[in-house]
């Protein structure tokens, strides 16, 4: 049985990437694909290694039925590029950081999460973020320095993009 391994990556692995991991795990369970797609998350930075996700991320996720409490921050390693089929970054800065450490033969594994949200209703998924002057629909917004609304936007974006990612992966799972 074919499996696919995915690692979601943000800067510190305490807000966006653990949220994406939690959303993806939940959606995979609902789709009965949890045994076919392996999911993890990591950060490009080392500030939060071993720490639980941000309390605001956990609270927002819990309100939607996702449990992030068992996740712990870790930093991406060169070995991860061999271990995972897809390295899914939250924004262009993380893509650039990943390309710095990625073996050249593995660079095609690096993708932006929001690439998978094309047909998943991003107008409503981005919500208030679209009104922000620096909003880029290709990136998951970084909620760390903002209030609770940012974590809701991240959840909206992750829910839409993970639905799209599962749809994109389904054909590979039947091979």
N, C-alpha and C positions, 0 to 999 in steps of 0.2 A: 504494500500500500504506500503510495507516494505521500510524502509530507513536505511542507514548506515551513521554513523557519524565518521569522521576522523579528528585527530589533528596532524599536522606536527610539529616537534619539533627540534630546533637547540639550540645553546648556548644563543644567545641574542635576537633572533626573529627579526633581522633586515636584514639578508642576505638570508640564505638558506631556512628556513621554510616559510617566506612570499613568496619567489620565488616559492617554491613547491605549496603553497596554490593558488597563482595566476595562475600557469600553470594548476593545477588540475581543478580549476573553469572554465578556458577557455575550456579545453578538455571535461569537463562534459557538458558544454553548447553545444559544437559541437555534442556530442553524445546524446543530449536531455535527459540527466540524472541529470541535476542540481537540480531537485526537489526530487531526490531519494537519493542523497549522499550529506550530510552536511559536509562542510569543514571549518577548522579553523587552526590557527597556534599559537605557543607559544614558549617561551624560557625556558631553565632550570635556567638561571641566571636572575637577576633583574636589570641589568645595563641600559636597554633600554625601560623600561616600559613607555608606552605612546608615544614613538618616532615613526616617520615614518621609513620605510625601508631605508637602506643605499642608498645614491644618486646613487652610481654606480650600485647597484642592480636594482633600479628603471629605470635608463637609459637603461641598457642592456635589461631589460624586455620590456620596451616601444618600443625598436627597433624591437622586435619580436611580438608586438601586445598585450602585457599583461600590465594591469594597476595595479600597486601596491600602488598607491598614497593614497588610503583610508585606508590601513592597518595600525594598530598601535601595537607596541610591547606590549606583556603581558607575564607574567610568568605563567608557568604551575602550577596548583593547584591539591590538592588531589581530589577535586570534579570532575576534568576533567577525571579521571580514571573511574568514574561512568558514566559520560555524553557521552564519546566517545567509539565507538566499537573498534577503532584502534588508537593507539598512535604511530605515525610513526617518528622515529628518523633519523637524518642525519648521525650520526656516533656512534661508540662504546662508546665514552666518554659520549654522551648524553643518550645512553641506560643505562649506569652505573648510571648516575645521576637520571634517571627516576626510576630505580629499587630501589634506596635509599628511595624514597618517595611513591612509589606505594604500595597500599594495596596488600598483597600476593595473594589474590584471583583474582586480575586483571592483574598479570604479563604477562599472555599470550597475552594480547592486544598490548604489546610493540614489534615493528618490526623495521627493518632497511628499509628505502625507497628503497635502491638499490637491495634488495631482489626481488623486483617486476620488475627489468629491465633485468632479465635473458635472455629472448628471444627478447629483444627490441633493439638489435644492440648496445651493450655497447662498442664495439671497436671504433665506430665512436663517440658515445655519450661522451666518456671520453676524447677524443682528446688529447691535449697536456699533460693532467694530467698523462697519462700513462707513460710519459717520466720522471716524477718526481720520485726521489729515494724513497720517502715515500708514493707513491700512493697505495691506497688500494681500489680495485674495489668494495668492499662492502660498501664503504662510499661515501657520497657526499662531495667533497673537500670544505674546508673552505676558501673562497676568501678574507676574511676581511683584511688581512695584505698584500695582493698582489695587482696586477694591474687589469685592466679591463678584461684581458683574463680569469681570474679565474671566473668572473661572467658569462662569456659565457659558460665555462665548466659546471658550476652549472646549467645553463639553459638546456644544452644538457642532463645532467644527469637527471634532473627533468622531462623533456619532455619524455624521454625514460621510466623512472620508473613509471610516472603517467599513461602512456599508458598501461603498464603492470598491474598496480594496478586496473585500470578500468576493464581490461579483467578478473582479478582475482575476482573482486566483482560482475560482471554480473550475475553469477549463483545464488548468494545470493538474488539478487533483484527480481528474479522470484518466490521466495518462498512465 
